[in-house]
Amino acid sequence: MSPIFVVHEHHARRAGLHYDLRLEIGGVLKSWAFRKEPPTMPGVKRLGIPQPDHELSYADFEGVIEEGYGAGVVKIWDRGEFKLLEYEEGRKIVFAAMGSRLRGRYVMVNIGRGWLLFKTS
C-alpha cells in the first residue's frame, strides 16, 4: 500500500488562510504550512514552514479547532497517495503525488528559513 498525503485548507483565526501539506513518512504525517495553495503547475514555487508531526488518523480530519494555536476551520483541499522518490531527512524530499489536484513530481528542499516546494512535471 502506498503512503498517503493530505492538504488541509486551514482558516486559522490568528494565522489566516493557509494550506498544510502532510506526507506519510515514518509512520506519521510530516507537515508544512504554506501561505498559498500548493503548486499545480511547474514553475510555481511555495515556501513552507515545518509544523509538528501528526498522527496518521489526522489525515481524515475536517472540522473546527475550537481553542489555542490553530483555532479555526479545517477542510481537506486534496488527498491521495504518493511515491517517495528521494528522501534526505531535513534536506530534500522528492515525491510523485497521485491526488485529485496534486498530480505529478514534486520537490521540497530545505533552504534554511523554510522548505521550498515546486512541481517539476
N, C-alpha and C positions, 0 to 999 in steps of 0.2 A: 504494500500500500504506500502511495506517495505521501510525502509530508504536505500539510495544508498551509495556506496563508489566508489572512483576512485583512481587509482595510476597513477600519471603523471611521465613519464620519462623526466627529465629536464636536458638538456645540457647547463648549465649556463656558460657564459663567465668567470665569476670570481670564482664561486664555483665549477665548473666542473660538471661531470655527477653525478646526484643524483636522488632519487626517492621520490616523495611527496605523502604520503598516506593521503587521505582526507575521513573522515567519516561524514555523515549527522547526526548531533546531535543538537537538539535545534534550528532547522531551518537554520543552517549554516553548512559549511564544516569545521570541526575541522581538522587541518593539522599538519603533522610532516614530516620532511625531513630526509631521510636515505641515507648514502653513497653507500650502495649496495641495490640491489633489495630486496623487502620483501621476507621472507622465504616461500617456498612452501612445505617444508618437516619438520616434527617435529625434534626438537633438534637444529635447526639453530636459532641463536639469532641475532637481529639487534638493534643498538642504534639509536633512532630518536630524533631529536631536534624539539621542538614545533615551529610552524610557525603561522603567523596571520590567523584568520578565513577568509574564503572566502564565497562569495555568492554562493547559490546553482547552479546558471547558469554557474559557472566556471567549473563544472564537465564536460561540453562538450568541453572545450577549448583545441584546438590543434593549434599550430602556432608558430610565432616568437614574443618574447617580445623584443622590439627594444632598449629601454634605461633603465638605472637605475639598481638598485639591482635586480638580477634575469634575466637580459637580456640574451637571448639565445633561443634555440629551445625547445618546449614542445610538447610531444606526449602522447597519452593515452596508458599506458602499460597494464592496466587491469581496468575493471569496473564491477559493478554488484550491487546486493542488499546484505544486511546483516541483521542479527537479533542481537540486542543488548541484551546480556545475563546478564551483570552486569556492572554497571556504578557508580563509586565513583569519582566525579569530582576532577581532579587534582591528583588522586592517582592510579586508576585502571580502565581498560576497558576490558571487555571480550565480544567477538562477534563471530558469525558464519558467515563467508563470503561465498557468492554464486556467484563467478565470474568465468572467464574462466581460470585464473591462480591461484588466491587465492580462495581456497575452503577448508572449514573446520573451526575448532575452533581456535581462536587466543586470546592471552592475551597480553595486554600492561600494564606495570607497571612503575610508575614514580620512578626513582632511584636517583633523585636529580640532576644529571648532564644531564639528558635526560630521555627518555622513552625507556624501553626495550620491544621489540616486539618479540614474538615467537609463533609458531604454536604448538598446543597440540594434535590435531587429524585431 
